[in-house]
Amino acid sequence: GWNEEDAFNDWIDDAAAHFKSVDPNHLVTVGTWGSLASWGTNLTLNHDGPDIDYTTIHIWPENFGQFDPNVLEEQLQGEYDDAKAWALNYFTVEAGKSFDLNKPMVLEEFNLGRDVGSLNGRYDPASETIWREKFLTDMYAAVHASALIGGPAAGDQFWAWGGEGRPSDFIKYTYPGPPGPLDWMPGDPWIGDPMHEPQGWYSVYDIDVSTLTVISDHAAEMKALSSNQELTHDDFYSNTNCRQWFKDHIDKILNRENTF
């Protein structure tokens, strides 16, 4: 969209209208990062169509060059404070645009990588997550505060759940040497990080107890803001056959097999 903004927005509106014509009850959004001039995205113009139900933003301090985890340890707090200020300002500005559109906003992707300084590098699943949990806590607080007063923030989706998966390999190094994980290859576990990024960069694993506590506490806070109506769902995740089908399906995708 950076050089064809009008065509991009027309395409968004046409695609959203098509989705609604097929399934009028399906929530539709764009999935963009927010307003980033260098990418040609504009939250207002991308989401003002009548068939777009809610807005999305992504906040990546490392990817956006706002947080450098490789600074000296005594500089990390200041580095984080600056990144936090940037992230909260970005959140507030984009929330204001969503308010003007009268549409809810979802913080769709956000996270920090694992801590630098682990013996085996920050892509090691055993490395610490101190700064990640600070960031999640601060962004969760912003979402909750907005939702609490009826503001535009309606929810969030951290990136990304690695679950039982682990990077297939990573190169051991001694800090502050450069990390060097292997790229994702067909057959490797799918742990959330796209194939063009280091595997394990933003993955949250089933062993990350303290991180999962932060996430679950926030989920409980957000659920408390909703109605008292009990939500119902099918037994997809509790049914053994369904769970196995899902795993088999993902395995085929990872090995680039036709699943249709």
C-alpha positions, 0 to 999 in steps of 0.5 A: 500500500505504500505506493498504491494507497487508494488501490489498497484501500479499495481492495480492502473494502471489496474483499470485506464486502465479499466476505460479508456476502458469504457470511454476514455474521463473520467478524472481518478486520484488516490485520495491519500494524496500524499507521506506519507511513513507511509501509503505506498503512493508515489505520483510519483509511484501512478500517473505515469501510462499512464491512470492517468490524474492528481495527487492529494494531501491532506493537513490536518494539524490537522490530520497530527499532525502539528496543535494543536488548543488546545494550549493557545490562545497566542500560536496559532499564532506561532502554525499556522505559523509552520503548514502553513510552513509545509503545504506550503512545502508539497505542493511545494514538491508534486507540483515538483513531479507532474511537473516531471510527466508532470501532473496537480495537484489538492489539493483535500482535505484540511481544518482546524477545527472550532476555539476552545473556543466557549461556545458549543465547536468547533463542534457547527456550530455557532463557529468561523472560524478565523483560518480556513479562514487563512488556506484556504486563504494561501493554495488558494494563493499557488494554484493560484500562481502556476497556474498563472505561468503555474505550476502544480497546476490546482485547489483545492477542500476544504473539505467539504460542509455541506450546510444546514446540521448540526450535529445531536447533540454535547455535550456542554462543557466549554473550555478547556474541551474535545469536544464530538460530537456524532458519525454519525448514519444512518438517520443523516444529511450528512455534509461531515465528515466521520462517523469515525470522529467528525461530524462538524469537517470540515463542511462548512455551508450555514451560514458561510458567511465569509468562503464562501466569501474566497472560492468564491473570490478564485473561481473567481481568478481561473476562471479568469485564464481560457479561456474566453470560456463560460462554459455550464452545464445542469440545474441539480441544478436549476431544482426542480425535479432533486434537489428533486431526489438528496435529496431523493437519499441521504436520502436513502443512509444515511438510508442504503437503496438499491438505485439500 
